[in-house]
Amino acid sequence: MASERKALPVIDKTRCTGCGWCVAACPPHVLSLEVEKWKKFSHLHDEAGCTGCARCAVKCPFEAITMARATLQV
């Protein structure tokens, strides 16, 4: 099994407002909004499909998304 290193979005739930801008900016559509305790948060639901483009982090007006290097099993 080969592994590929790339950056994945890490969402800070204390800063995320659930506005959905990151979801709209994601070209491969791997982000979604989820409800937890009656509050919406952005969630990366498909790590393998993420290209690491960082458009979600750039688009977030609340600086709730950072990109972190991760090792994916391919």
N, C-alpha and C positions, 0 to 999 in steps of 0.2 A: 504494500500500500504506500503510495507516494503522498507526501504532504506538501501543501502550498501555503506560503505565508502571505497574508494580505491584511489590510486594515478593515476592521468591522466597526459599525457604529455601536457606541455604548450610550444608553439613554439614562440620564440622571432624572429619576422620577420626582425629585424635589424641585426641579426646575421646569419639567415638562408640564404644559397646560392642556395638552390634548387638542391643540389647534388644527393639527393635520397637515400643516405646510410641508413637513418632511415626507409624509406619505405621498403627497401630490408631486413632490420633486424627485421621487425615486424612480429611475427609468426601468429597473427590472421588477418593480412592484413587490419588494420583499419586506416592506414595512407596513404595519397596519395599526389601527387604534384598538385598544382593548380596554375594557372597563374593569376596574378593581376598586371595590368599596365605593361605588357610585361616582368614581372619578375616571376620566379617560386618560390613557397614557399611550405613547407610541411604543411599538414593540417590533423587534426584528423577528419575524416568523420563519424566515428561510435563510439561514446563515450561508449555506452552500450556494444559493443563488445570488448573493450579494457580490457586486463587482468591486466594492471598495472605492467607489468614485467620490464619496464624501459630499455629494450634492445635498443630502439630508442635513448634514452638519452645517454647511454653508447657509442653507435656507432657514434654519431654525432661528427665530428672532429672540429666543430666550436662552441661547447658548446651552441647551440641555443635551446636546449630542456632541460627543467627542469620538475621534477615531482611534482605535487601539489595535495594535498588531496581534494577530491570532494565527494559530496553526490549525488548518482544516485538514481533515482526513478525506482524501479524494479516492 
